[in-house]
C-alpha cells in the first residue's frame, strides 16, 4: 500500500501540514514523504453489533523517511478534509496521537485481512490453481503450477465458511459487517497483473529507496530466485517464442486467469514470448508462496496485542484533539470481540503438519530433464537467501523473518 507521496494526489490540506512542518513541500519534492491511503474503506456506514453502533474510518497516513527510520508524521482519519476531521501529528497530546494511530491499525486490519490476505493471496491463488487444469498432467509446466495450489481450495472453503459468510467473523465481530463484501468487490475491480509483480510494484509506487524495507528486499531476492528457476524450466521446454504461441493449454490457462482473475481489465490474455511466460509463471509462484507468507506469517505477532490491530471500534472518529485515556478505552473493542479475534488469528497462523517448503517437489518431478538443473540451482539460491536473513536477524531487536524460504510453502495452505 505504501507509495511515495505527491501533493496533488491526496486530500490532506497542505496549509494544515505546513503549520506543523514548514519544510513539508521540500521534503515531498526530495522524495522522503510516503503515504498509505485507506480510501477503499470510505463511505462504509457504521455497523451494529450487540445492538450498539460500531464505526469505520478511511484514514490517510503520511510518513517520513529519516536517516534512522520511517516514521508517521500526520494522520487524517477520514477522506474529506474539514473542521471535524482534524489532522493528527506527534505534536498533539499523546492520547490524541495514540488514538489516531489505533484507528489506522483498525483500518489496516480490514485491508490486510480482506484485501492483502484473502483476495490477493488466497482467492487469486485459487484462480491460478483452477486455471492450471487447462493443462494435461503430462504438460511440462503443470507439475510446477499444480504444486502452487496444494490445499488452497480446502483452506479457502474454510475461509468462506468462517470469515465472510452470513454469521461469520466479519459479520459478527466487526463494524464493517456486510460491507466487507463491498470492499472485496471494489478491491477485485482494482487488482491488476502488475500489482502482483513485485518489481512493478516497487517501481510504480516509488519505494525503491526506502531504508530497511525488508519485505521489499527479501521479496525481490525470492522473486529473482523464482524467475531464474522458471527461466531454466521454460527455456528447457520451449525452444523459441513460436512454441509458446502454439501451446493451446498454456494459452487457455492464461485466458482463464485474464477473465476470472483480472476481470478482463489487466494483464495478458495470451502469451507470445518465452520472456512473457517466465514472468507470468513467476508471478503465480511468488503470489502463492512468498506473498502469502508475507501477509500470513505475522498475523499473531501483529494482532495478539489487541490495540495494535483492533477488529472493531465502538466510538466514532474524534472530531477534535481533546482526547482522553477514557476515550481510548471506550473506543477499543470489548473482551468478547478481542478473544474472538485472538482465536481467529491462532487458527489462521496454524502451520500444517505436512509442511512442504518452497522448491520441494516429488522425486518424479524433481528429476525430470527440464527440472533437474534449474531446481538444484533454485534450492541453492533459496538457501543463500535464508542464510542472509538469519544473519541479519541476529543483529535486529525485532527480526523480520516472514520471508525466510524455510518458512514458506509452494502453495497457500493456511
Secondary structure, 3 states (H helix, E strand, C coil): CCEECCHHHCCCCHHHHHHHCCCHHHHHHCCCEEEEECHHHCCCCCEEECCEEEECCCCEEEEEECCCCEEEEEEECCCCCECCECEECCCCCHHHHHHHHHHHHHHHHHHHHHHHHHHHHHHHHHHHHHHHCCCCCCCCCHHHHHHCCCCHHHHHHHHHHHCCCCCCHHHHHCCCHHHHHHHHHHHHHHCCCHHHCHHHHHHHHCCCCCCCCHHHHHHHHHHHHHHHHHHHHHHHHCCCHHHHHCCHHHHHHHHHHHHHCCCCCCCCCCCCCHHHHHHHHHHHHHHHHHHHHHHHCCHHHHHCCHHHCCCCECCCCCCCCCCCHHHHHHHCCCHHHHHHHHHHHHHHCCCCCCCCECCCCCHHHHCCCCCHHHHHHHHHHHHHHHHHHHHHHCCCCCCCCCCCHHHCECCCCC
